[in-house]
């Protein structure tokens, strides 16, 4: 997901940056909370890879 915004005449690209992948949901939630405390906008998504659930923690980054 890429969203382009204008700020002070420059284009800023907002995207997701994966920071942690684990098969354990509670570990992913705790990592997401750590990033929230640091001031990042974070989230968790679930994906199925070869029949196994993987939880991906991501932050929104501006490049």
Residue, then its C-alpha position, 0 to 999 in steps of 0.5 A: x500500500x503506497x499513498x502519496x501525499x504533498x507536504x511543503x512541496x515534496x512528495x512523501x511516500x507512505x508505506x508499510x515496513x515489516x519489522x517482525x514475523x512470528x508464528x505466535x500471536x501474543x508475541x506479535x501483539x507485544x511487539x506492536x505495543x512496543x512500537x506504539x510506545x515508541x511513537x510509531x503507528x504499527x499493526x499486525x496482519x495474519x498470513x497463512x504460509x504452507x498451512x502455518x499461520x504467521x503474524x507480521x508486525x509492520x509500521x507505517x514509514x515515510x520515505 
